């Protein structure tokens, strides 16, 4: 085993120190959120270190119980699941062929198409014109209004395009020589090799749709269609009128605990999915960025 030089040892120590500090920057806020979410009513009022460290005998899951037992909670979760699944599926269905077309170097007018797409990334039509289009299409008060107007993310298209450009061109050319159409090349050659970028972009879209609350507020007037982030926001806004919630449904938890529990509940599904996809991140994102 080769002996490391002093410079290599110092460099390794600096890297490890940086990674530890970076990890603490991430873990400390998460730890604070978890501790705040299990803080009981009385302890929050009497302790100045609220949300950092709580004795085990003073923990309380009242905030979670009150949020999870809300009469509209399960319905809001189902709305969020529908928006996330349908939105992510539609976004991938539209993003994949667009990115594949832009990755074909021999495509006539390819640079013009890329510049046109970049133009939409730099300049937005604005909220009012977008709202008028959604309204005229009859999408208001439909879950589709949340994901159809933002179905294609330009950054995700460019990232996927770069990944496609990094795949062996010989495979595509051989398939075309065998008489395969462009659709067959995409489905039978490109997609089986693109699992990393598909999962990565799919997670990007999924996180966006799961956490979205502005578009539901803008386009949905029916409370039965509101997703989970909007429900939690409405509960917290109603309860934040006072330091502690005064109505019966939320009488045993401080508002800080309700907020922290809402944050934790919202992020939990994405945190649970991430470990199964994170191993594809490096390959997909680096390949896409190098080939841009």
TORDRENDREN-705923 format. One record per residue (C-alpha): residue number from 1; residue in one letter; x, y, z. Coordinates in Angstrom, 3 decimals, always signed. Layout:
N
REC    k  r        c1        c2        c3
REC  NUM  A         X         Y         Z
...
//
This chain:
292
REC    k  r        c1        c2        c3
REC    1  X    +0.000    +0.000    +0.000
REC    2  X    +1.594    +3.294    -1.082
REC    3  X    +2.490    +5.797    +1.623
REC    4  X    +0.682    +9.132    +1.314
REC    5  X    +2.705   +12.311    +1.253
REC    6  X    +2.192   +15.087    +3.781
REC    7  X    +0.411   +17.212    +1.156
REC    8  X    -2.041   +14.392    +0.418
REC    9  X    -2.746   +13.859    +4.113
REC   10  X    -3.373   +17.587    +4.674
REC   11  X    -5.617   +17.724    +1.620
REC   12  X    -7.610   +14.697    +2.843
REC   13  X    -8.033   +16.272    +6.285
REC   14  X    -9.273   +19.521    +4.741
REC   15  X   -11.729   +17.675    +2.516
REC   16  X   -13.058   +15.604    +5.420
REC   17  X   -13.393   +18.705    +7.578
REC   18  X   -15.307   +20.511    +4.848
REC   19  X   -17.645   +17.555    +4.355
REC   20  X   -18.301   +17.277    +8.102
REC   21  X   -19.079   +21.006    +8.361
REC   22  X   -21.339   +20.785    +5.303
REC   23  X   -23.119   +17.774    +6.801
REC   24  X   -23.709   +19.653   +10.055
REC   25  X   -25.127   +22.618    +8.129
REC   26  X   -27.708   +20.228    +6.682
REC   27  X   -28.400   +18.126    +9.776
REC   28  X   -28.741   +20.879   +12.388
REC   29  X   -31.803   +22.555   +10.747
REC   30  X   -33.376   +19.126   +10.172
REC   31  X   -32.748   +18.189   +13.801
REC   32  X   -34.308   +21.460   +14.929
REC   33  X   -37.419   +20.790   +12.833
REC   34  X   -37.801   +17.296   +14.284
REC   35  X   -37.336   +18.515   +17.851
REC   36  X   -39.782   +21.367   +17.371
REC   37  X   -42.384   +18.984   +15.988
REC   38  X   -42.321   +16.815   +19.132
REC   39  X   -42.279   +19.672   +21.648
REC   40  X   -45.309   +19.738   +23.999
REC   41  X   -47.281   +22.880   +24.691
REC   42  X   -46.020   +23.729   +28.173
REC   43  X   -42.361   +22.976   +27.498
REC   44  X   -42.280   +25.300   +24.476
REC   45  X   -43.411   +28.214   +26.604
REC   46  X   -40.882   +27.744   +29.401
REC   47  X   -37.727   +26.786   +27.532
REC   48  X   -35.566   +29.258   +25.607
REC   49  X   -33.747   +26.529   +23.636
REC   50  X   -37.008   +25.538   +21.974
REC   51  X   -36.477   +23.139   +19.119
REC   52  X   -32.902   +22.052   +19.816
REC   53  X   -32.935   +19.468   +22.609
REC   54  X   -35.857   +18.008   +24.537
REC   55  X   -35.704   +15.489   +27.389
REC   56  X   -37.241   +12.170   +26.291
REC   57  X   -39.921   +12.334   +28.982
REC   58  X   -41.253   +15.601   +27.535
REC   59  X   -41.720   +14.512   +23.954
REC   60  X   -45.176   +14.812   +22.412
REC   61  X   -46.615   +13.691   +19.065
REC   62  X   -49.687   +15.856   +19.526
REC   63  X   -48.806   +18.088   +16.571
REC   64  X   -48.598   +15.079   +14.232
REC   65  X   -51.789   +13.613   +15.669
REC   66  X   -53.702   +16.825   +15.137
REC   67  X   -52.485   +17.293   +11.570
REC   68  X   -52.981   +13.654   +10.560
REC   69  X   -56.480   +13.521   +12.035
REC   70  X   -57.654   +16.651   +10.238
REC   71  X   -60.850   +15.755    +8.314
REC   72  X   -59.355   +16.843    +4.977
REC   73  X   -55.869   +15.395    +5.450
REC   74  X   -56.257   +12.097    +3.571
REC   75  X   -58.130   +13.796    +0.743
REC   76  X   -55.378   +16.407    +0.433
REC   77  X   -52.737   +13.666    +0.362
REC   78  X   -54.641   +11.911    -2.431
REC   79  X   -54.802   +15.161    -4.407
REC   80  X   -51.058   +15.637    -3.983
REC   81  X   -50.393   +12.067    -5.100
REC   82  X   -52.523   +12.572    -8.219
REC   83  X   -50.814   +15.853    -9.076
REC   84  X   -47.356   +14.365    -8.525
REC   85  X   -47.924   +11.143   -10.472
REC   86  X   -49.868   +12.665   -13.360
REC   87  X   -47.652   +15.747   -13.556
REC   88  X   -44.403   +13.781   -13.478
REC   89  X   -45.678   +11.315   -16.078
REC   90  X   -46.835   +14.087   -18.420
REC   91  X   -43.609   +16.035   -17.961
REC   92  X   -41.453   +13.018   -18.804
REC   93  X   -43.630   +12.128   -21.797
REC   94  X   -43.114   +15.644   -23.181
REC   95  X   -39.519   +16.188   -22.070
REC   96  X   -38.040   +12.947   -23.432
REC   97  X   -38.964   +13.379   -27.115
REC   98  X   -38.141   +17.095   -27.079
REC   99  X   -34.710   +16.447   -25.586
REC  100  X   -34.098   +13.604   -28.042
REC  101  X   -34.971   +15.765   -31.044
REC  102  X   -32.646   +18.525   -29.848
REC  103  X   -29.837   +15.991   -29.338
REC  104  X   -29.807   +15.017   -33.037
REC  105  X   -26.893   +17.029   -34.438
REC  106  X   -27.996   +16.631   -38.055
REC  107  X   -31.464   +18.051   -37.412
REC  108  X   -32.159   +21.027   -39.734
REC  109  X   -32.710   +24.209   -37.725
REC  110  X   -31.522   +22.597   -34.498
REC  111  X   -29.763   +25.710   -33.206
REC  112  X   -32.819   +27.844   -33.937
REC  113  X   -35.008   +25.470   -31.901
REC  114  X   -32.547   +25.479   -29.008
REC  115  X   -32.386   +29.281   -28.970
REC  116  X   -36.161   +29.500   -29.132
REC  117  X   -36.479   +27.184   -26.129
REC  118  X   -33.822   +29.134   -24.237
REC  119  X   -35.812   +32.291   -24.901
REC  120  X   -38.757   +30.855   -22.967
REC  121  X   -36.350   +30.048   -20.128
REC  122  X   -35.060   +33.623   -19.912
REC  123  X   -38.364   +35.440   -20.418
REC  124  X   -41.692   +34.449   -18.913
REC  125  X   -45.110   +35.372   -20.311
REC  126  X   -46.198   +36.539   -16.866
REC  127  X   -48.838   +35.439   -14.415
REC  128  X   -51.859   +37.242   -15.927
REC  129  X   -51.442   +35.975   -19.527
REC  130  X   -50.824   +32.469   -18.203
REC  131  X   -53.925   +32.648   -16.037
REC  132  X   -56.025   +33.817   -18.985
REC  133  X   -54.770   +30.934   -21.130
REC  134  X   -55.511   +28.389   -18.402
REC  135  X   -58.971   +29.898   -17.899
REC  136  X   -59.773   +29.913   -21.632
REC  137  X   -58.707   +26.271   -21.905
REC  138  X   -61.210   +25.370   -19.190
REC  139  X   -58.596   +23.991   -16.816
REC  140  X   -59.587   +26.023   -13.766
REC  141  X   -60.925   +23.889   -10.927
REC  142  X   -59.213   +20.844   -12.424
REC  143  X   -56.050   +19.242   -11.066
REC  144  X   -54.595   +19.460   -14.569
REC  145  X   -54.304   +23.229   -14.103
REC  146  X   -51.499   +22.593   -11.602
REC  147  X   -49.188   +20.618   -13.906
REC  148  X   -50.190   +21.268   -17.535
REC  149  X   -48.980   +24.918   -17.716
REC  150  X   -45.571   +23.949   -16.315
REC  151  X   -45.280   +20.480   -17.821
REC  152  X   -41.919   +21.134   -19.498
REC  153  X   -38.933   +22.480   -17.597
REC  154  X   -36.336   +23.983   -19.931
REC  155  X   -33.459   +23.189   -17.585
REC  156  X   -34.556   +19.555   -17.424
REC  157  X   -34.821   +19.425   -21.226
REC  158  X   -31.268   +20.712   -21.613
REC  159  X   -29.973   +18.316   -18.973
REC  160  X   -31.605   +15.339   -20.695
REC  161  X   -30.438   +16.566   -24.097
REC  162  X   -26.858   +16.593   -22.849
REC  163  X   -27.225   +13.042   -21.559
REC  164  X   -28.600   +11.829   -24.888
REC  165  X   -25.685   +13.466   -26.704
REC  166  X   -23.293   +11.513   -24.501
REC  167  X   -24.667    +8.146   -25.610
REC  168  X   -22.804    +6.227   -28.365
REC  169  X   -23.869    +7.585   -31.742
REC  170  X   -22.963    +4.281   -33.377
REC  171  X   -25.924    +2.550   -31.755
REC  172  X   -28.364    +5.046   -33.244
REC  173  X   -26.734    +4.903   -36.670
REC  174  X   -26.775    +1.111   -36.679
REC  175  X   -30.475    +1.085   -35.781
REC  176  X   -31.265    +3.567   -38.559
REC  177  X   -29.320    +1.477   -41.076
REC  178  X   -31.451    -1.497   -40.053
REC  179  X   -34.549    +0.488   -40.980
REC  180  X   -35.625    +1.669   -37.531
REC  181  X   -37.634    +4.872   -37.354
REC  182  X   -36.695    +7.702   -35.003
REC  183  X   -39.458    +6.632   -32.621
REC  184  X   -38.089    +3.084   -32.570
REC  185  X   -34.571    +4.400   -31.974
REC  186  X   -35.835    +6.432   -29.031
REC  187  X   -37.903    +3.664   -27.450
REC  188  X   -35.712    +0.634   -28.162
REC  189  X   -32.202    +2.110   -28.090
REC  190  X   -32.116    +5.394   -26.179
REC  191  X   -34.570    +4.853   -23.317
REC  192  X   -33.099    +1.523   -22.090
REC  193  X   -29.740    +3.323   -21.718
REC  194  X   -31.245    +6.396   -20.054
REC  195  X   -32.445    +5.052   -16.716
REC  196  X   -30.184    +7.415   -14.681
REC  197  X   -31.406   +10.601   -16.358
REC  198  X   -35.038    +9.460   -16.410
REC  199  X   -35.013    +8.808   -12.666
REC  200  X   -33.141   +12.029   -11.943
REC  201  X   -35.401   +14.266   -14.022
REC  202  X   -38.436   +12.365   -12.760
REC  203  X   -37.396   +13.145    -9.189
REC  204  X   -36.895   +16.815   -10.066
REC  205  X   -40.406   +16.996   -11.467
REC  206  X   -41.850   +14.931    -8.619
REC  207  X   -40.389   +17.158    -5.899
REC  208  X   -41.654   +20.251    -7.714
REC  209  X   -45.216   +18.962    -8.058
REC  210  X   -45.360   +17.508    -4.543
REC  211  X   -44.353   +20.806    -2.932
REC  212  X   -46.350   +23.085    -5.250
REC  213  X   -48.930   +25.303    -3.551
REC  214  X   -48.958   +28.545    -5.583
REC  215  X   -50.636   +27.131    -8.704
REC  216  X   -53.351   +25.291    -6.725
REC  217  X   -54.163   +28.530    -4.918
REC  218  X   -54.209   +30.400    -8.223
REC  219  X   -56.264   +27.988   -10.331
REC  220  X   -58.298   +25.889    -7.883
REC  221  X   -61.313   +27.341    -6.085
REC  222  X   -62.727   +24.045    -4.827
REC  223  X   -61.378   +23.134    -1.386
REC  224  X   -61.837   +19.448    -2.194
REC  225  X   -59.112   +19.780    -4.851
REC  226  X   -56.487   +21.379    -2.620
REC  227  X   -53.260   +19.366    -2.217
REC  228  X   -51.417   +18.712    +1.028
REC  229  X   -49.105   +21.787    +1.010
REC  230  X   -52.118   +24.091    +0.638
REC  231  X   -54.020   +22.340    +3.430
REC  232  X   -51.050   +22.627    +5.797
REC  233  X   -50.588   +26.253    +4.805
REC  234  X   -54.234   +27.047    +5.500
REC  235  X   -54.110   +25.292    +8.875
REC  236  X   -50.962   +27.139    +9.906
REC  237  X   -52.196   +30.518    +8.694
REC  238  X   -55.430   +30.071   +10.627
REC  239  X   -53.569   +28.974   +13.729
REC  240  X   -50.848   +31.640   +13.589
REC  241  X   -53.304   +34.356   +14.595
REC  242  X   -52.188   +33.575   +18.133
REC  243  X   -49.061   +32.028   +19.579
REC  244  X   -51.070   +28.950   +20.542
REC  245  X   -54.093   +27.699   +18.701
REC  246  X   -57.273   +28.390   +20.583
REC  247  X   -59.897   +26.311   +18.806
REC  248  X   -60.632   +22.778   +19.914
REC  249  X   -59.053   +20.899   +16.991
REC  250  X   -55.625   +22.328   +17.832
REC  251  X   -55.628   +23.063   +21.526
REC  252  X   -52.752   +20.856   +22.709
REC  253  X   -49.804   +21.854   +20.508
REC  254  X   -47.879   +25.125   +20.040
REC  255  X   -47.976   +26.728   +16.626
REC  256  X   -44.210   +26.164   +16.231
REC  257  X   -44.712   +22.420   +16.640
REC  258  X   -47.529   +22.419   +14.102
REC  259  X   -45.340   +24.243   +11.599
REC  260  X   -42.432   +21.864   +12.131
REC  261  X   -44.686   +18.812   +11.899
REC  262  X   -46.168   +20.179    +8.672
REC  263  X   -42.697   +20.667    +7.197
REC  264  X   -41.629   +17.165    +8.214
REC  265  X   -44.783   +15.501    +6.879
REC  266  X   -44.432   +17.305    +3.559
REC  267  X   -40.787   +16.423    +3.021
REC  268  X   -40.990   +12.818    +4.274
REC  269  X   -42.170   +11.155    +0.998
REC  270  X   -39.406   +12.781    -1.056
REC  271  X   -36.798   +11.953    +1.581
REC  272  X   -37.972    +8.329    +1.487
REC  273  X   -37.696    +8.155    -2.308
REC  274  X   -34.359    +9.939    -2.648
REC  275  X   -32.044    +7.136    -1.347
REC  276  X   -33.272    +4.818    -4.109
REC  277  X   -32.433    +7.357    -6.829
REC  278  X   -29.433    +9.285    -5.530
REC  279  X   -26.903    +6.779    -6.917
REC  280  X   -27.963    +7.803   -10.439
REC  281  X   -27.501   +11.523    -9.806
REC  282  X   -23.767   +11.803   -10.428
REC  283  X   -23.787    +9.888   -13.691
REC  284  X   -26.806   +11.667   -15.158
REC  285  X   -26.039   +15.246   -14.107
REC  286  X   -22.317   +15.123   -14.928
REC  287  X   -22.914   +13.582   -18.345
REC  288  X   -25.537   +16.218   -19.137
REC  289  X   -23.427   +19.145   -17.957
REC  290  X   -20.262   +18.080   -19.797
REC  291  X   -22.078   +17.705   -23.102
REC  292  X   -24.012   +20.992   -22.984
//
